[in-house]
Amino acid sequence: MHELSIAVSIVDIAEKEAARRGACVEAVHLRLGPLSGVVKEALLSAYEMACENTPLAGSSLMVEDVPLVVYCPQCKQRRTLSSMNFLCPECQTPTPEVLQGRELEMFALELEDAA
């Protein structure tokens, strides 16, 4: 389960940033795309385990699902795919150019001043 190693890395990064700012982490915000190779539910569970006995215990992992967006060479448009068939939903042309959907990005921390 590689989600646990990812969760441990997230906790480590957030812990270091909170210490640098002299704050406590309330929540970690993450963007997650369908091509990231990460199972959201497994990551959420792993995050709880990774937080045990750390300053992040009790914090939340907020995951924003990122849609799969490709560029259609026929329509010359960005298209959001509802499945991973990599065909333009409008013209059915193969769409191998992925513009969005690989994300595994921590983009925000909710911090509270350390008391």
C-alpha positions as CSV (number, residue, x, y, z in Angstrom):
1,M,0.0,0.0,0.0
2,H,2.0,2.9,-1.3
3,E,-0.6,5.3,0.0
4,L,0.9,5.0,3.5
5,S,4.3,6.2,2.3
6,I,2.6,9.1,0.5
7,A,0.6,9.9,3.7
8,V,3.8,9.8,5.8
9,S,5.5,12.3,3.3
10,I,2.5,14.6,3.5
11,V,2.5,14.6,7.3
12,D,6.3,15.2,7.3
13,I,6.0,18.2,4.9
14,A,3.1,19.7,6.8
15,E,4.8,19.1,10.2
16,K,7.9,20.9,9.0
17,E,6.0,23.9,7.6
18,A,3.9,24.2,10.8
19,A,7.0,24.1,12.9
20,R,8.6,26.8,10.7
21,R,5.6,29.0,11.2
22,G,5.2,28.2,14.9
23,A,1.6,26.9,14.3
24,C,-0.5,23.7,14.5
25,V,-2.0,22.0,11.5
26,E,-5.8,21.8,11.4
27,A,-6.1,20.5,7.9
28,V,-4.1,19.6,4.8
29,H,-5.6,20.3,1.4
30,L,-4.6,18.0,-1.5
31,R,-5.5,17.9,-5.2
32,L,-5.8,14.3,-6.5
33,G,-6.3,13.3,-10.2
34,P,-7.5,10.0,-11.5
35,L,-4.2,9.3,-13.1
36,S,-2.2,9.9,-9.9
37,G,-2.1,6.2,-9.1
38,V,-3.4,6.9,-5.6
39,V,-6.7,5.5,-4.2
40,K,-8.4,8.3,-2.4
41,E,-10.0,6.1,0.3
42,A,-6.8,4.3,1.0
43,L,-4.9,7.7,1.3
44,L,-7.5,9.0,3.7
45,S,-7.1,6.0,5.9
46,A,-3.3,6.0,5.7
47,Y,-3.3,9.7,6.6
48,E,-5.0,8.9,9.9
49,M,-2.4,6.2,10.7
50,A,0.5,8.5,9.6
51,C,-0.8,11.3,11.9
52,E,-0.8,9.1,15.0
53,N,1.7,10.2,17.7
54,T,2.6,13.3,15.6
55,P,1.7,17.0,16.0
56,L,-0.8,16.4,13.2
57,A,-2.9,14.0,15.2
58,G,-6.6,15.1,14.9
59,S,-6.0,17.1,11.7
60,S,-8.0,16.5,8.5
61,L,-6.9,15.6,5.0
62,M,-9.2,17.4,2.6
63,V,-9.0,15.9,-0.9
64,E,-10.2,17.8,-4.0
65,D,-10.8,15.5,-6.9
66,V,-9.3,16.8,-10.1
67,P,-11.1,15.8,-13.3
68,L,-9.4,14.2,-16.3
69,V,-8.9,16.8,-19.0
70,V,-7.5,16.1,-22.4
71,Y,-6.9,18.1,-25.6
72,C,-8.8,16.9,-28.6
73,P,-6.7,17.4,-31.8
74,Q,-9.8,17.2,-34.0
75,C,-12.0,19.7,-32.1
76,K,-9.0,21.7,-31.0
77,Q,-10.6,22.0,-27.6
78,R,-10.0,20.9,-24.0
79,R,-12.4,18.1,-23.1
80,T,-13.2,16.6,-19.7
81,L,-13.5,12.8,-19.8
82,S,-16.0,11.0,-17.7
83,S,-14.1,7.7,-18.2
84,M,-10.6,6.7,-19.0
85,N,-11.3,5.7,-22.6
86,F,-9.2,8.7,-23.9
87,L,-11.7,9.4,-26.7
88,C,-13.1,12.9,-27.2
89,P,-16.7,12.9,-25.9
90,E,-17.8,15.1,-28.8
91,C,-16.2,13.6,-31.8
92,Q,-14.8,10.2,-30.6
93,T,-11.2,11.1,-31.8
94,P,-8.4,9.5,-29.7
95,T,-7.1,12.1,-27.2
96,P,-3.7,11.1,-25.9
97,E,-2.7,14.6,-24.7
98,V,-3.5,14.8,-21.0
99,L,-3.8,18.4,-19.7
100,Q,-5.0,17.6,-16.2
101,G,-5.6,14.6,-14.0
102,R,-2.2,13.4,-12.9
103,E,-2.1,15.7,-9.8
104,L,-1.0,14.6,-6.4
105,E,-0.5,18.1,-5.0
106,M,-0.6,19.5,-1.5
107,F,-1.8,23.1,-2.1
108,A,-2.8,24.5,1.3
109,L,-2.5,24.1,5.0
110,E,-5.0,25.3,7.5
111,L,-2.9,26.5,10.5
112,E,-3.7,27.7,14.0
113,D,-1.3,29.6,16.2
114,A,0.4,27.3,18.6
115,A,-0.8,28.1,22.2
